[in-house]
Amino acid sequence: MNIKISKKDPWLFKGDMLVYCVRQVSESARLQVSRNGKKAPICSESKVQGDIDRAFATGDFTGKEGRNLLFYPRPGQACGAKRVMVVGLGQDDLNGETFRAAGGLIARATGQSSRAENIMVAIPEELDFDINEMSKCLTEGLILGNYQFNRYKNITKGDDPPNRIKTITLAAASDRKVRLGMLMGQRAAEAACQARDMANEPGNKWKPDDFARYGRKLAKDYGIKCQVLGSAELKKLKMGGLLAVNQGTIEPPKMVMLEYRTGRKVPTLMLVGKGLTFDSGGISLKPSHGMQDMKYDMCGGAAVMAVMRAVAQEKPANIDVVALVPTTDNMPGPEALKPGDIVRQYNGKTVEIISTDAEGRLILADALSYGVRHFKPAAVVDVATLTGAVIIGLGHHLTGLMSNDDGLAAQVTEAGARSAEPVWRLPLHKEYAKQIKSEVADLKNVGGREAGTITAGAFLQEFVGGTKWAHLDIAGTAWNFTEKSYIPKKGPSAVGVRLLIELIRHWGG
């Protein structure tokens, strides 16, 4: 999608659709209308007001959030656009999510009710809200709401082909502030779309080699460093967790590592993403119902890779960022890992395997312990579709957060609030660690049904030492996340991408 800015009069825009945003009329304003004929809601373009007034008078449009009014300008209106849409912002206090949702609504409504490909959105500069944040969030919503994945659909003659916006122009007098916000929103949203693309690929089309190829392409395109460890290097380093999970498949494992460096003496933030390209459960085979969704078990890995794209574009000056993605699939082949087996992780700790379907923590453990030792980060954040238990606890609305540091947890929580990817912190008291103690090894990879999300976090904590660390369990939000205008009801949400970008943008306060 092409997105740009114009300072010209929106009414003269000669494109497919022109869009205005308005506030919802309050109940008291409705009474005023009935008494003295005041017009509400008010649009910044007076030429549109008559159409809004007529729709308002019939009760068809009040400016409520999530509602839109579409009409076709009459010849006497002298409008350059073929269509005009008015989008409601609601009457509650304005925030970033107001404009993100509005952008998603514009994109979704455009695709569903018209064939418009070139649109202009008039930035509502008259509203009492930071113009930079407004344009950033509006841009995010427009791009994310316009997302489609139809790579494997054949469009035949007679089909109604899916419509997608190709060009968006933001109309605003505050050119510089809007441009900065637009660029920030564009980078974050395009990174999220790339993560969605990765996750949408089926297991036979997205494999560990594809993570490696994507990492190398990022390095080539943006000048960051990429290193890929294959089977030989992993064996030499004794990454027993990743190698053990990989035993049942013919696909070779990989550890993909990306580095963004400022060249200054600044702290390093390490990101780790679970890259299970398909999870059958291994010998502890999952039920067949819903197993097709296990292609999404690499959403954490996709998220951190996509974040590195945005980092390389924005080039933050106050922080170095490295990302590690341990990647394999988990299959029940002849050499597959078995319940009762004992594996030795990179840091030397031994793990008794209770369930081969608790494989994500095994590959993350190697990546965490290797990354902490090799990169010596100031802080670590890992992102993983780790436990079904988090869905029982938090549903599909909040990501589970665990951390060994209150300050880092607070930064992650604030980033989640700014990006509308909310998190909920769960406890990591030492009592939970007792559930993963093994009689025959240092640890066991499952601590029972009770507090399953927390014991998985307690397991990972064993591999970060004293480094500040936060764990995001996105099993409930990586797909089937709370439906919004810019997040599909089905399919990957790319949760974690915008949260981590916000964390990096505001690092250290």
HELIX and SHEET records of a PDB file:
HELIX    1   1 PRO A   10  LEU A   12  5                                   3    
HELIX    2   2 GLU A   27  ASN A   36  1                                  10    
HELIX    3   3 SER A   46  ALA A   57  1                                  12    
HELIX    4   4 PRO A   75  GLN A   77  5                                   3    
HELIX    5   5 GLY A   96  SER A  113  1                                  18    
HELIX    6   6 ILE A  131  GLY A  145  1                                  15    
HELIX    7   7 ASP A  175  ASN A  200  1                                  26    
HELIX    8   8 PRO A  208  TYR A  222  1                                  15    
HELIX    9   9 SER A  231  LEU A  237  1                                   7    
HELIX   10  10 GLY A  240  VAL A  245  1                                   6    
HELIX   11  11 ASN A  246  GLY A  248  5                                   3    
HELIX   12  12 MET A  291  MET A  298  5                                   8    
HELIX   13  13 CYS A  299  GLU A  314  1                                  16    
HELIX   14  14 GLY A  360  PHE A  375  1                                  16    
HELIX   15  15 ALA A  389  LEU A  394  1                                   6    
HELIX   16  16 ASP A  406  SER A  419  1                                  14    
HELIX   17  17 LYS A  430  ALA A  433  1                                   4    
HELIX   18  18 LYS A  434  ILE A  436  5                                   3    
HELIX   19  19 GLY A  452  GLN A  461  1                                  10    
HELIX   20  20 VAL A  497  ARG A  505  1                                   9    
SHEET    1   A 6 ASN A   2  SER A   6  0                                        
SHEET    2   A 6 THR A 167  ALA A 171  1                                        
SHEET    3   A 6 ASN A 118  ALA A 122  1                                        
SHEET    4   A 6 MET A  17  VAL A  22  1                                        
SHEET    5   A 6 VAL A  84  GLY A  88  1                                        
SHEET    6   A 6 ASN A  68  PHE A  71 -1                                        
SHEET    1   B 8 LYS A 225  LEU A 229  0                                        
SHEET    2   B 8 LYS A 254  TYR A 260 -1                                        
SHEET    3   B 8 ASP A 320  ASN A 330 -1                                        
SHEET    4   B 8 THR A 268  GLY A 273  1                                        
SHEET    5   B 8 ALA A 379  ALA A 384  1                                        
SHEET    6   B 8 LYS A 468  ASP A 473  1                                        
SHEET    7   B 8 THR A 399  SER A 403 -1                                        
SHEET    8   B 8 VAL A 423  ARG A 425  1                                        
SHEET    1   C 4 LYS A 225  LEU A 229  0                                        
SHEET    2   C 4 LYS A 254  TYR A 260 -1                                        
SHEET    3   C 4 ASP A 320  ASN A 330 -1                                        
SHEET    4   C 4 GLY A 275  ASP A 279  1                                        
SHEET    1   D 3 ILE A 342  ARG A 344  0                                        
SHEET    2   D 3 THR A 350  GLU A 352 -1                                        
SHEET    3   D 3 LEU A 443  LYS A 444  1                                        
END                                                                             
